[in-house]
Amino acid sequence: MKKWPLAIIIAGVGGLALAFSLAQALPSLRTTSSAIEVDINDPALIKKGEYIARTADCVACHSVLGGEAYAGGLPMLTPLGAIYSTNITPDKETGIGNYTFDDFNNATKHGVRKDNSALYPAMPYPSYQIMPDEDVAAMYAFFMSGVKPVHQPNRASEMPPVLNWRWPLAYWQAIFAPKREFVAETDDAVLARGQYLIEGPGHCGSCHTERGIGFQEIALSNADSEEFLSGAVIDGWRAKSLRGEHDGLAIWSTDELVDFFKTGRTDITAAFGAMAEVVEHSTQYMTDDDLYAMSAYLKTLSPKPGEPVTVAAKQDVTTQKLMDGVYDSRGSILYAEYCQVCHRADGKGVPRIFPALEGNSAVYSRDADSVLQITLSGGRMPETPHDRMAFTMPEFINLSDADVAEVVNYIRNSWTNQGSTVDVDDVVQMRHFLSKKPKTGTDFAPDLSISATEGANRE
């Protein structure tokens, strides 16, 4: 065994100690002090804070199905292992009951805990950073006085030793989360409001923007790059592009987007998984003006560079074969047996009940993760007062790997769909991913729908 010279060992230990010491100081450079005095008992301020917390979708990440609101415990998968959201109720022992406004503001906007430790970037403070202190003050009043305190200890992360050290996050923040302010792209007040909601409290980029080598969002605004909101794979789902290409929002109207944000559905589409949670806990509560502002802003985004605004025409020969009972592949047999009763022979589903598969970019997109995961794990629609019932898709985990690949390939390439081929190894990998996914109640499926209008609008 090679022996390291004593001088190298001492230098290594000294370097590590220096890096650790500097990391203790870096968070203090991010924190701020505010002159705002917050009356946490002001009913108007509490109500304002409740609305802002809805726009920031705090409850979705800091709650679990069947658990207490804001008490934490939701698992979030990272390449290094699962971390869990924290208790942000005003409980003084396990929550944030002892936080001052400055403590709360620094955690929300700058990613620094009360103990001066850096927060994991699963908390979207790079987005929240552009929120004005006055809005965060209103949220503070809401969390201190409008949320029930819940005594629920926080769960430790499942990252392995050494990799679970928190102090290196201070360097991550210095490199990937510099201080920034909101800069409107336009003088149009409506579009500026939409941009702010998308870029800031809505933190849409957390799911819909690709991550870089340090797991950082590669762009935090449209001004940074046209890669902003251009789609990403997160937690095993494909979060679609929200830009102007065909796989994005090219043929969506502003009114359709407003309807989707408000209800989680249109006549053609339905939200699942993380997007269902966003609708259920956040966007359904937003004002019509704010929903319109977000939708109008998204429609101004140019296509992702190199991505087509349209796709090549393809004749639908699938529908007639299914209607005639012509099953010329294993995939067609499986589709007829397990899928057709809901999604229909023409793949267009049922308005506001079953989403379309034909023309749905979540089905035929370059990444098949979403369709594989929803096939294996199922999902449900968001519950809102705008529709009488929320429907659930069953899981088909008992199908063999070969059969899952067959039916997924059939769906991805039938009607007018044109997707790449999925193989058995892809199914095996998804099963393995799902087997490692922490469970806290019921796992939800993703949005297979936001682009499903593409098929209907081409007719």
C-alpha atoms as one frame of an Amber mdcrd trajectory, in Angstrom:
protein
   0.000   0.000   0.000   1.360   3.391  -0.957   2.264   5.624   1.984   1.555
   9.333   1.643   4.346  11.679   2.809   3.504  13.431   6.066   3.805  16.846
   4.421   1.104  15.975   1.868  -1.215  14.710   4.614  -0.698  17.880   6.665
  -1.274  20.063   3.588  -4.442  18.161   2.743  -5.827  18.455   6.263  -4.883
  22.118   6.371  -6.523  22.797   3.028  -9.700  21.061   4.116  -9.745  23.038
   7.359  -9.268  26.305   5.445 -12.046  25.417   3.009 -14.340  24.557   5.921
 -13.554  27.831   7.712 -14.210  29.895   4.603 -17.480  28.035   4.030 -18.629
  29.133   7.486 -18.141  32.757   6.484 -19.658  32.675   2.988 -23.332  32.420
   4.031 -22.974  35.605   6.094 -22.044  37.470   2.928 -25.417  36.520   1.423
 -27.628  37.490   4.331 -29.335  40.851   4.703 -31.070  42.814   7.429 -34.339
  44.564   6.792 -35.851  47.628   8.428 -39.340  46.218   7.843 -41.358  45.714
  11.020 -43.850  42.909  10.481 -47.139  42.874  12.383 -47.803  39.148  12.285
 -51.301  39.700  13.672 -52.459  42.042  10.889 -55.365  40.210   9.173 -54.845
  42.010   5.862 -51.118  41.184   5.864 -51.823  37.538   6.736 -54.324  37.275
   3.881 -51.847  38.850   1.454 -49.156  36.439   2.639 -51.435  33.472   2.141
 -51.951  34.443  -1.495 -48.228  35.003  -2.067 -47.501  31.605  -0.499 -49.964
  30.112  -2.995 -48.145  31.755  -5.911 -44.901  30.325  -4.501 -46.492  26.854
  -4.112 -44.948  26.352  -0.667 -47.509  23.794   0.471 -46.821  21.314  -2.359
 -43.199  20.723  -1.363 -43.596  21.111   2.385 -46.492  18.665   2.803 -47.126
  14.992   2.145 -50.339  13.241   1.197 -52.400  12.681   4.337 -50.018  14.779
   6.435 -50.297  18.179   8.059 -49.913  21.212   5.817 -46.400  22.698   5.760
 -45.029  20.086   8.198 -42.475  18.806   5.663 -41.313  15.281   4.922 -41.714
  15.228   1.144 -38.840  13.294  -0.494 -36.940  14.950  -3.308 -34.596  12.779
  -5.346 -31.148  14.069  -6.224 -28.304  12.280  -8.024 -26.747  11.740  -4.579
 -29.832  10.465  -2.769 -33.116  11.695  -1.333 -33.511  14.818   0.757 -36.699
  15.760   2.587 -38.536  19.045   2.797 -38.555  20.667   6.206 -41.233  21.653
   8.693 -42.119  25.320   8.079 -45.020  25.542  10.512 -44.580  27.938  13.477
 -43.757  25.103  15.885 -40.903  26.386  18.037 -39.064  23.083  18.373 -39.321
  21.415  14.966 -40.520  24.256  12.727 -39.709  27.919  12.207 -41.472  29.337
  15.254 -38.251  30.932  16.522 -37.410  32.591  13.200 -37.315  36.380  13.083
 -38.369  38.079   9.866 -34.714  38.449   8.872 -34.192  34.727   9.500 -37.207
  33.908   7.330 -36.197  36.365   4.606 -32.654  35.040   4.422 -33.819  31.446
   4.203 -36.459  32.205   1.569 -34.460  34.532  -0.668 -30.832  33.697   0.010
 -30.804  30.045   1.061 -29.308  30.581   4.518 -30.816  28.922   7.594 -31.160
  30.524  11.014 -27.974  28.694  12.090 -26.101  30.277   9.142 -25.935  26.975
   7.218 -26.574  26.869   3.475 -29.841  25.338   2.296 -29.977  22.683  -0.403
 -30.923  24.152  -3.808 -34.037  21.962  -3.795 -35.375  25.058  -2.042 -35.839
  27.420  -5.016 -34.184  30.442  -3.422 -32.390  31.315  -6.677 -35.897  32.099
  -8.000 -37.353  33.550  -4.797 -34.413  35.940  -4.616 -36.174  38.423  -6.919
 -39.205  38.686  -4.609 -39.465  42.065  -2.812 -38.934  42.047   0.948 -42.470
  43.389   1.414 -43.952  40.240  -0.159 -41.760  37.983   1.951 -42.846  39.962
   5.023 -46.473  39.184   4.191 -45.599  35.482   3.853 -43.840  35.646   7.219
 -47.002  36.992   8.846 -48.998  34.173   7.250 -46.637  31.427   8.389 -46.360
  32.810  11.909 -50.071  33.431  12.444 -52.057  31.767   9.666 -50.522  28.274
   9.785 -51.169  25.737  12.531 -47.996  24.765  14.412 -47.183  21.079  13.971
 -44.628  19.248  16.083 -42.951  17.019  13.511 -39.168  16.507  13.512 -37.385
  16.920  10.196 -36.061  13.846   8.417 -32.362  13.455   7.696 -31.217  13.187
   4.107 -30.399   9.806   2.594 -27.195  10.977   0.951 -24.093   8.951   1.867
 -21.497  10.164   4.401 -19.181  12.958   3.249 -21.529  13.718   0.351 -24.121
  14.802   2.901 -21.865  17.507   4.338 -23.704  20.793   4.193 -20.821  23.262
   4.310 -19.726  22.749   0.658 -23.143  24.142  -0.349 -21.807  27.587   0.558
 -19.464  27.317  -2.431 -22.325  26.110  -4.628 -24.269  29.225  -3.690 -21.334
  31.504  -4.400 -20.874  30.002  -7.879 -24.410  29.209  -8.997 -26.751  31.461
  -7.000 -25.339  34.990  -7.103 -27.463  37.844  -5.845 -29.813  39.221  -8.473
 -32.864  41.431  -8.862 -35.896  41.304 -11.106 -35.463  43.083 -14.450 -38.596
  43.362 -16.583 -38.145  42.572 -20.274 -40.882  44.983 -21.299 -42.758  48.108
 -20.205 -46.029  46.202 -20.602 -47.318  45.864 -17.029 -49.228  42.641 -17.733
 -46.284  40.867 -19.357 -43.924  42.142 -16.659 -46.217  40.720 -13.985 -46.337
  37.401 -15.804 -42.574  37.335 -16.176 -42.150  38.038 -12.460 -44.539  35.262
 -11.437 -42.932  32.728 -13.796 -39.361  33.690 -12.980 -39.797  34.396  -9.258
 -42.399  32.944  -6.877 -43.726  30.455  -9.444 -40.135  29.136  -9.862 -41.165
  27.370 -13.070 -37.541  26.954 -14.082 -36.938  24.591 -11.160 -38.619  21.841
 -13.172 -38.748  23.149 -16.734 -35.086  24.245 -17.143 -32.193  21.829 -17.629
 -29.666  21.431 -14.832 -25.935  21.846 -15.265 -22.952  19.956 -13.928 -23.534
  21.335 -10.439 -27.262  20.550 -10.565 -27.878  24.266 -11.068 -30.490  25.654
 -13.432 -28.536  26.604 -16.537 -30.611  29.791 -16.867 -32.740  31.688 -14.357
 -34.402  33.998 -16.854 -35.039  34.429 -20.540 -32.412  37.175 -20.532 -29.827
  34.634 -19.406 -30.473  32.166 -22.220 -33.103  30.762 -24.546 -32.513  27.488
 -22.702 -34.688  28.947 -19.922 -37.895  26.879 -19.596 -36.853  24.701 -22.547
 -37.712  21.447 -20.772 -35.895  19.041 -18.462 -36.045  15.582 -16.913 -36.542
  15.730 -13.154 -37.448  12.992 -10.680 -37.921  10.620 -13.587 -40.447  12.842
 -15.402 -40.103  14.978 -18.490 -41.095  18.552 -17.654 -42.021  19.885 -21.078
 -40.640  22.971 -22.758 -42.691  26.103 -22.118 -41.207  27.912 -25.098 -42.504
  28.406 -28.612 -41.465  25.199 -30.388 -43.813  22.400 -31.390 -42.920  20.283
 -28.366 -43.576  23.366 -26.263 -46.423  25.867 -26.481 -46.365  26.677 -30.188
 -50.008  25.859 -30.828 -51.394  26.621 -27.392 -53.532  29.737 -27.101 -53.319
  32.059 -24.134 -56.888  31.160 -23.166 -56.053  27.440 -23.166 -53.141  28.076
 -20.839 -55.318  30.095 -18.474 -57.866  27.259 -18.428 -55.151  24.712 -17.767
 -53.588  26.676 -14.904 -56.992  27.279 -13.325 -58.511  23.817 -13.661 -55.704
  21.400 -14.492 -57.568  20.445 -17.665 -58.827  21.566 -21.019 -61.175  19.681
 -23.322 -58.133  17.729 -24.529 -55.657  17.729 -21.676 -55.176  16.913 -17.995
 -52.315  17.545 -15.606 -50.640  14.728 -13.697 -47.877  14.416 -11.143 -45.888
  17.475 -10.192 -47.997  19.671 -12.471 -51.173  18.335 -10.872 -49.754  19.385
  -7.509 -48.973  22.847  -8.854 -52.557  23.262 -10.050 -54.097  21.728  -6.949
 -52.093  23.728  -4.420 -51.122  26.877  -6.289 -52.444  28.063  -9.635 -56.139
  27.247  -9.077 -56.101  29.830  -6.262 -54.518  32.597  -8.338 -56.495  35.514
  -9.697 -57.630  35.509 -13.307 -55.410  38.533 -13.919 -52.316  36.706 -12.671
 -53.151  33.559 -14.647 -53.587  35.627 -17.784 -50.330  37.491 -17.137 -48.357
  34.241 -16.807 -49.966  32.717 -19.874 -49.456  35.817 -21.992 -45.792  35.994
 -20.977 -45.141  32.346 -21.804 -46.564  32.915 -25.274 -43.879  35.568 -25.921
 -40.997  33.102 -25.487 -39.198  32.164 -28.695 -38.647  28.522 -29.656 -35.671
  26.738 -28.161 -32.775  27.100 -30.629 -32.670  24.224 -33.093 -36.115  22.888
 -32.213 -38.879  22.764 -34.883 -42.012  24.854 -34.629 -43.852  22.232 -36.706
 -43.364  18.513 -37.382 -43.561  16.499 -40.567 -47.052  15.407 -41.569 -47.977
  11.788 -40.965 -51.151  10.003 -42.027 -53.193   8.362 -39.279 -53.700   4.699
 -40.194 -54.015   3.560 -36.587 -57.575   4.624 -35.828 -59.236   2.646 -38.604
 -57.234  -0.490 -37.841 -58.299  -0.395 -34.198 -61.918   0.252 -35.127 -61.801
  -2.675 -37.557 -60.185  -4.978 -35.009 -57.006  -5.305 -37.048 -54.270  -5.981
 -34.500 -51.070  -6.367 -36.452 -48.582  -6.059 -33.606 -48.189  -7.034 -29.972
 -48.403  -3.331 -29.107 -51.781  -2.936 -30.777 -53.167  -5.916 -28.852 -51.932
  -4.498 -25.555 -53.327  -1.060 -26.395 -56.741  -2.523 -27.200 -56.726  -4.533
 -23.981 -55.452  -1.949 -21.499 -55.688   1.546 -22.994 -58.363   1.894 -25.657
 -61.396   1.944 -23.364 -60.234   5.294 -21.909 -58.021   6.834 -24.585 -60.204
   5.627 -27.486 -59.309   4.161 -30.860 -58.371   7.579 -32.225 -56.079   8.270
 -29.247 -57.891  11.506 -28.441 -59.334  10.446 -25.099 -62.482  12.023 -23.636
 -62.838  15.799 -23.070 -61.856  16.838 -19.518 -61.756  13.193 -18.420 -59.048
  11.180 -20.206 -56.138  13.055 -21.835 -55.248  12.547 -25.465 -52.299  10.357
 -26.430 -52.343  11.317 -30.109 -50.315  14.449 -30.703 -49.150  14.594 -27.085
 -45.496  15.599 -26.990 -45.101  14.072 -23.511 -45.788  10.743 -25.241 -43.578
  11.097 -28.304 -40.901  13.444 -26.940 -37.229  12.614 -27.223 -37.244  11.451
 -23.588 -39.713   8.643 -22.923 -39.357   8.881 -19.137 -42.805  10.334 -18.535
 -44.768   7.786 -20.532 -42.730   4.930 -19.045 -43.232   6.137 -15.506 -46.931
   6.824 -15.792 -47.443   3.400 -17.411 -45.708   1.708 -14.506 -46.883   3.882
 -11.602 -50.150   5.465 -12.730 -51.346   8.888 -11.656 -54.245  11.166 -10.855
 -55.673  14.494 -11.931 -55.729  17.532  -9.639 -58.890  18.133  -7.667 -60.442
  21.554  -8.243 -64.009  22.890  -7.946 -64.099  23.483 -11.712 -64.738  19.815
 -12.579 -67.044  17.417 -10.764 -64.580  14.528 -10.493 -60.851  13.851 -10.575
 -59.853  10.683 -12.431 -57.041   8.264 -11.696 -54.970   6.221 -14.137 -54.109
   2.764 -12.780 -50.572   1.445 -12.689 -49.595  -1.351 -15.061 -46.567  -2.469
 -13.097 -47.521  -6.133 -13.522 -46.955  -6.057 -17.266 -43.673  -7.634 -18.327
 -40.780  -5.408 -19.334 -41.175  -6.540 -22.950 -44.901  -5.755 -22.969 -44.364
  -2.297 -21.466 -41.819  -1.551 -24.185 -44.197  -2.830 -26.865 -47.216  -0.772
 -25.801 -45.156   2.361 -25.154 -43.552   2.130 -28.595 -46.975   1.570 -30.119
 -48.395   4.694 -28.465 -45.309   6.792 -29.265 -45.554   5.946 -32.976 -49.258
   5.513 -33.704 -51.752   8.018 -35.178 -49.589  11.045 -36.058 -47.038  10.465
 -33.280 -43.394  10.106 -34.251 -41.248   9.031 -31.330 -37.934   7.258 -30.909
 -37.847   3.584 -29.953 -37.901   2.434 -26.340 -36.184  -0.859 -25.530 -36.508
  -3.330 -22.677 -33.450  -1.871 -20.937 -35.250   1.476 -20.679 -38.139  -0.234
 -18.903 -35.769  -2.080 -16.571 -34.038   1.166 -15.669 -37.345   2.875 -14.932
 -38.477  -0.013 -12.738 -35.197   0.223 -10.841 -35.647   3.982 -10.439 -39.167
   3.550  -9.112 -38.047   0.822  -6.694 -35.580   3.257  -5.132 -38.028   6.152
  -4.982 -38.930   7.015  -1.359 -42.597   6.523  -0.524 -44.601   8.852   1.684
 -48.153   7.921   0.726 -49.116   7.948  -2.933 -46.733   8.786  -5.733 -48.243
  10.882  -8.488 -47.658  10.856 -12.207 -46.598  13.822 -14.311 -48.238  16.147
 -16.732 -48.823  14.081 -19.842 -51.154  16.679 -21.106 -49.996  20.199 -21.526
 -49.157  19.528 -25.148 -51.985  17.169 -25.899 -53.905  19.958 -27.598 -51.393
  19.688 -30.402 -53.213  16.677 -31.835 -56.647  18.241 -31.612 -55.597  21.587
 -32.996 -54.063  19.991 -36.061 -57.426  18.592 -37.089
